[in-house]
Amino acid sequence: MPSRTPDAVAGPAWVPPAGKPPLSSRMMRATWRGLPAKRHEVGWEPGLVVPAADGSLLITDHYFPRTQGDFPTLLVRSPYGRGLPWSPQYGLLFAEQGFHVVLQSCRGTGGSGGAFDLWRNEVADGQATMSWLREQPWFNGTLGTVGPSYLGYVQWALALDPPPELKAMVVQVGLHDPYALFYADGALRLENALAVGAGMTYQHQGMAPFLRATLRLQRGLRAVTTAQPLRGAYESALGGEVPWLDDVMTHPDAKGAHWAGASLADSAERLRVPTALITGWHDALADQTFEQYDRLRRAGCETALLVGPWTHTSALQRGWPEVFAESLAWLRAHLCADPSDLRPTGVRVHIGGENTWRDLDNWPPALAATSWYPAPGGHLTEQAATDSAPLTTFRYDPADPTPSIGGPLLSRTAGPRDNSSLEARDDVLTFTGPPLTEPVDILGQVSARLSISTDTGHADVFTRLCDVDAQGRSVNVCDGLRRLRTTGHTPSQVSVPMSSTAHRFAAGHRLRWQISGGAHPRYARNPGTGESPVDATTFRPVRITVHADSALMLPFSPGLA
């Protein structure tokens, strides 16, 4: 769609209102360092009303450069309110750089009409907002989208049938599949579910209610996650019933009717809108970002990928200078015909263990997988076993579940952590390689092939790659969980995706493979009986046997100088 000129707009010319952005937003903006200098003063037009197709009113704020000129528009739709941090971080910062910014509260949140229903209304409401935008005298027909987490989901919702005005997207630590946010192979990601429940229920009400809810959840987390049954136990921590959360927790089948239409993976299968993707190695949605990148590349869509040393939340905090610079460069290139700040390669990843950045042409690089095998005495070797004999056994007791430490969570405990206390437990196996004689880089998808038998037939298996330094400190790199169903003493073969990483193991460090029966409360504990973890009131310990023909697969290469 060509840009509109003022002469082409029917009716009187738009007169910018005199309002300034909220004082709280201007104060927060003043605290940030390492960001580009502002190009424009910013105006603010709050409380605009956008009619949805069913008549619900979507409350919308408009930020704009207080400068004569023709500027593209960014659409930011959020279920978390339009105040802090969204107002300064998206409304104010991007308007300073020469964009109209439309910041809208999703239905049922932040004063918008209708009822919020996780994922079900975003496609229609995004299209209704486009219809409204086309009527605005300041809209020149060039649109981009930007935003993190669920604000990424609404971008994919618009991209399912992209309007012709949509010229660029920036999906930051973004979501496209709600099921995968809440489940791993049918195992409930319990801590994620509770964190999302608190965020969706309270954040749109303002920072104070959200902080109180977060603190209440932290204080009550143990009681909630160890309740028998688990169903409904969250109400004391979240201040009441959350119907959509009940639905999430009681529908573990990805193919069930409840989840029909939830995944927007198809948006990327045929997209032609240039799309930048941003995530962190310890982001709870990192795997979804890598899936999005793969789909966009296969579709021939112009795309870029930035992966930092971040969690879901730290990407927008300590990582914000890099995230904002990447986002701004992409939007300027595709909405303003200014590619001067684009980096020369399509992929930039942070290398853990070395604290450096590396530019790549694509992700993952073409590296062959190298297998490492568990051996007696807790050793990890490159020598494959000759049979499938039992190697070692441990006991997992859901009444005393193996705790979770660090990793890709939505909580403040996410990220790399010292695993020493975890590995000292009797229900955690470790297999450790010899000290490396030279640096080794792991770049790409890590996975495990496990040969497992159990005495009850019902279990989970959690597997983790760790970096052990010369002092013996073991730090998590990446991990994964699968649900098992075994028969008798015959081992079952199970493949466990352990996410992707870019990590350097320094000379003198050792690789460690950690195996356990769960990671609680990150995942709801498996009761060991075949019952639903949400409704179980009886727990049964399980003995889990690892067989010698198991293997850890690593995209392995000698470290580059």
N, C-alpha and C positions, 0 to 999 in steps of 0.2 A: 504494500500500500504506500503510495507516495506521501511525503510529508505535506501537511496542510499549511497553507499560508494564512495569515490573519484575514486577507481579503476573501478567502474561500469560506469563512465561517459566517453562518447566518446569524443575525441578531447583533446586539451591541457588543463591543469589544470587552474582553475581560479586564476588570479593574482589580489588581491584587489587593487583598485585604491588608490591614495595617498590623495584624497580630504578630507577635514574636513567639518563637518556640517556648515551651514551658521553662521556667527558671531552673527547675531540677535538671532538665535535659542540658541546658547551657552550662550548668555547674559541673555535671558529669563530663561533658565534652572538654571542659577546661583541664580536667585531671589527666587526660590521655596524652601520652608522649609517643614519638616515633611515627606520627601520622602526617600525611601531606598537608601543607598549608592550605587554608581554605581559599577558594577562588571567589566566592560570592557570599554576601549576607543572605540570611535565610528568613523567609516569611512562613506563617503558619495559619492554616484554615481548618480549625477543628470541627468535629461533630457533623460532618456531611452525612447525608442519608442516601444509601444505595439500595434500591428495591431488588430483592431476590425474586426469582420466578414465581415463588409461592406467596409473595407479598411480605415476607419477613424483611425487616429493615436492618441493613448492615451498616453499622456506624464506622465512619471513615474519617481519617485526618489527612490533610494535604500539606506537604512541605514543598517549598519552591524557592528557586534562586530569586532574590529580589533585584533582578537585573533585566533590562530589556533584552529580549532575544528569544530564540526558538530552542527549546530544550526537550530531550526525550524524557519518557516517564518510566519509573520503576514501580512495579506493583509488589507490595509486601502484605500478605494476608496471614494473620496470626490468631491463635486461640489463647494467647498468653497476655492479652491486653495491649494497649497502645502507649503505655507509660514507660517507665524504666525497665530494662535498658533499651527497649526497642526504639523509643523516640529519639534518643541521641545517637544510637549506634547505626540506625538505618535512616530514619527521617532526617535528622540534622546533618550527619556526616555526608550523606550522598547528595543532599540538596546543596551543601557547600561546594560540592565538586561539579555542579551543573546539571542536576536532574530534578524533575518533578518527582516527588515520592508520595505514593498513595499507600498509607498504612491503615489497614482495615482489620477490625475484629471479626473473626469467624462467628457464624450464627451461634446464639446462646452464650456468647462470651463478651466481656468488655462492653456491655450495654446493647449489643446487637440482639435483634429479635429472634424468635424461634428457639429450638432446643438443640444444644450441641450433641451430636451423635458421631463419635469417632469415625472419621473417614467418609461417611455416607453422603454428605451434602456438598463436598468440595468441588466436584466437577461442575455441577449446575450453578453453584454460587460464584465460581470463577468466571463462567461465561456470562452470568448476569452482570458482574462487575465490568466486564469488557463492554457490554452494551451501554452501560452508564458512562464509561470512559469516552466512548466515541462521541458523546454529546457534550463533552467539556470543551470550552473554547481554547483552553491552554494545551490540550492534547494534540500533538502534531502527527500522530499516526505511527510513532516509533516507540515500541514498548520492550522493556526488559523485566526480568524477575530476579529476586535475590532473597536469600534467607536460609536459616538453619533449621535442622530437626523437622518438626511438623511443618514449619514454614517452607521446607523443601518439599514435603508431601503435596502441599497445595500447588506448588509449581508443576509437579508431575501431573496433577489433576488437570491443570490448564493445558498441559502439553499432550494430553490424551487426544484432544482435537484442537491443535494449536491455532489460534487466530492468526490471520495474515500479518497483523501488526507486531507479533512476537518475534523479535530479532535476536535475543540472547537470554540465556539463563545462567545463574550462578547458584548451585546447590551446595550449601555448606553443611557438613556433618548431617547429611540429609537422609530422610526416610522415604522409601517407596513401598515397603511391604510391612504393614502393621503386625501381621502374624509373626514374622521373623524377629520383630522387636520383642515380642512377648514369649516366644517359644523357640527352643532348639531341639529339633527332632522329637517334638511332643512333650519335652520337659519344660515346665513353666519357668521362665526367667522371673523369679519372684521379686527380687529387689528392683528390677526394672519396672515391673508392673506397679509396685507401690510408689516408686518415684514419679512415674507418669501420672498415677492417680492423684498425687499431691499437686503436681504441676498443673494439670488440666483443671483441677477443681478450684485452686486458689490463686494461681499466678495472675490471672486476668483481673482479679479483684484488687491488685496492688501489691507492692513489695512487702508491706508490713504483714498482711494476712498470709502471704506466701511464706515468709520467713518463719512466722509462728507455726504454720502447718509443717514446715520442714523440720523444725526443732521438735515438734510433737511426734513426728514420725521417727526421728532418730532416737528419741527417748523410749518410744514404744516398740522399736523394731524387733527386739528379741521376743517380746511377748507375742507380737503379731505373727512372726514367722515360725514360732514353735507351737502355736495353738493347735489343738486337736478337737475338732477338725479345723482346717485352715479356712474353709469357706466362711465369709462374713467377719473374720477376725480383724480385718483391716479397719472396720468402722470406728473402733475406739481411737485409732491413730489419725484417721482422715476426717473425723468429725461427723460421720454418718454414712449412709448408703450411697454408693456410686454405681448406678445400674450398669453403665457400659463396662466398668471394671469387673463386676460380677460376671457379665457375659464373656469377657476375655478369659477369666480364670476358669470358667467351666466349659470352655470349648477348645480342647487341645488338638482337635483334628483339623489340619490345614485344609483338607478337602471338604470339610463340612459346610453346610449352607450358611452358617454364621459368617464365614470369611469370604463368601462369594463377592467378588468385586473389590475386595480390600486392597489387593496388590495392584499397583500401577506399573508393573514391570513392562507391560506392553507399550507404555509411552515411549520408552527408549528404543524399542525394536524398529521403529520406522521414523524416528525424529530427524528433522533436518535443521533444527534451530541450534546454533552454536552453543555448547553447554560446557561450563567449567565446573569441575567437581573438586571439593575440598574435604579432607577428613584427617584424622589422627590415628596413629598406630594403636592407641588404646581407646578409641571412640567406640561406643556400644553399637554404632551403625556403620562401622568401617566396612564390614563384609558387603553391606548393601551398596556402598559407594563403589567398591570394586566390581560388583555385578553391573551397576549402572554404566561404569566405564567400559566394561567388556561389551555390553549390548550396543552402546553408542558407536564404538569402534567397528563392530560387525555391521552396523547399519550404515557406515560411511559418514557418520555425522562428525562435524568438526568438534573436537573436545580437548580439554586439558585436565590434568590431574595434579593436585598438590596434596602431599601427605606429610604431616608434621609430627613432632614428638608429643602429641596432645591427647587428652581425653575428650569426651563429648563437650564438657563445659570449658576446659582450659583453652580449647581452640578459639573461643570467643573472649577469652580473658588474656592470659599472657601471650597467646598466639595471635591476638587480634591485629597487630601491625602487619604481619605477613598475610593473614587472611584478608584484611581490608585491601592491601595493596594488590593482591592477586585478583580480587573481585573487581576493583575499580579498573584495573588494566583491561580485563576482559570486557567489561561493559563499555568502556571508552572505545575499544577497538571495534566493537560490533554495533554500537548505537551512535557513535560520534565519528566513525571513520578515522580513528586515531590509534594505530597499533604500536605507537612508539614505546610503550612500556611493557609490551608482551615479552615474555622470555623466549629464548630461541628454540627450546625443546618443548615437547608436549607434556612431559612428566617431570616433576621435581619431588624427590623424596628425601626425608631426613634419615640419616643412617644412625640407628641406635648403637650404643657402645663406643661410638667415635665422636658423636655430636657434630656431624658435618652434614651438608646438603649435597645431593648428587642429581644432576640433570640427566634424563634418559629420553630416548625417542618414544618409548611406549612401556606399558606395564602389563605383565611382568617381563623382565628381560629373558632371553632364551637361555635358560640354564637347565642342565639335566638334573633330575632328582638323584640324590645320593642317599642310600639307605644305611641306617645305623640300627644295631640289634641289641636287645637286652641279653645279658649274660649272667651266670651265677656270681654271687658276691656283690651284686649291685653295680656291675660294670656295664658300660655301653661301648660296643665295639663295631668295627666294620666287617666282622666275620659273621656270615649268616649261619644260623643253626641248621643242622642236618635233619632234624625231626621236629615234631610238634609236641614234645614231652612237656609236662607241667614244669614251670620254672620256679614260681614262687606264689604264695597265697597270702591274702590279707582279709581281715574281717571288717566289713562296713556295718555300722550300727546306726540306723536312722534316729534312735533315741539320743545318740551323741554324734550328730552328723559332722563329717569333715568340713571345717570352715572354709570360706572363700577369703582369699587375700589378694587384693589388687585386681588388675586385669581390666577389660573393657566394660566398665559399669557406668551408670548415670549418676552415681553417688560421689561424695567427696573422697572416698577411699579408692577410687579408680587409679589405674596406672601401674607402673613398675614398683614393686615392693620387695623387701627382704623376705624370702620364703623360709628362713631358718626354722621358725617356730612351727610352721606347717609341716615341714619335712621331718621334724623330730617326732611326729605322731606315728603310732603303730599302723594306722590305716592309710598311710601314704607311702607308696613305693618310689624309690629313686634309682635311676641307672645313670651313672656318670662316666664320661669319657676321659681319656688321659689328657694331661696338659698339652695344649696345642703348641707346636713348634714354630708356627707362623700364623699371622692373622687369617681368619676365614670369614667370608661374607655369606650371609643367607639373604637372598633376594627373591621373594615370591611366596607362593602358597606352601605352607607347611601342613603335613597331614600324618596320621598314624594309621597303621594297619595292625589291628589288635586281634589276637587269637585268645578268646576268653571262655572260661566255663564257670558256672556258679552252682551252689547247692540248692538254691530256691527257684531258679529260673527267671527271677526278676531283679534287675539291677541297672544302675547307670555307670558309665565309666567317664571320668574326667582326666584329660591328659594335657600336659603343659611342657613347653620347652623353656629351660632356664639357662642363664649365663652365670657360671660360677667363677668368681675372680680368684686371684692368687691367695687371698686371705680366707677363702671358703664361703664368701657371701653369695647366696643364690638369689638371682633376680629374674622374675618372670619376663618372658619375651612375647609368647603368644600361646593360645590354648584352645580347647574345644571339648564338647560333651556330646555323648550319644547315649540313647536308651537301649538297653539290651533285653533280649528274650532268648534264653538258652534252654536246652533240653538235656537233662541228665549230665553226665560227665564229658559229653562230646563237646569240644570247643566250638564256639561260633566265631566266624570271621566278621569283623566289623571295621569299616573305614571311618575315621574320625577327622573331619576337616578342622584344622587348628588355626584358621585365618592366615593372613599374609603378614610378612614382615620385611623390613630392610634393616639388618642388624650385623654389626661386625663383632665377632668374637676375637678378642685380642690374643696375641701370643702369650702363653702362660695360663690363659683361661681354659675352662672345660665346659663341654656341653653336658647338660643334665636333662634327662627325660623323667618327668614326674607322672605317676599314675595313681588315681584314687577313685573312690566310689561316689564322689559328688563334690559340690562346692556350695555350701549353704551359708547365707540365704540367697546368694546369687541365683541359684536354682532351687526350686522346691525339692525337698528330700524325697527320694523314692522310698515308699513304705516297705518295699520288699514282698508285698503280698499280691500285687497285680491290681490293687484298688487305685482309684483316682487319688493323687496326692492332695487334692483339695478337700476330699471327703473322708480320708482315712483316719481312723481312730486307733487302729492296731498297727504296730510296727513289728517287723521281723528282720533280725540281722541276717546278713548274707555273706558267705565266704566266696570271694572272687579269686579265681586262679588265672594267672597270666602264663601263657604257653610260649615256648621258646621261638616259635615261628612268627612272633610279632615283630614289627619294624617301625621305625621313625623315618619318614621321608622328608628330606631337606633339599631345597634348591641351593646347592652348595658350590662355592667357587673360592679359589685362593684369593685372599684379600688383595686389593689394589693398593699400591704404594701411595 
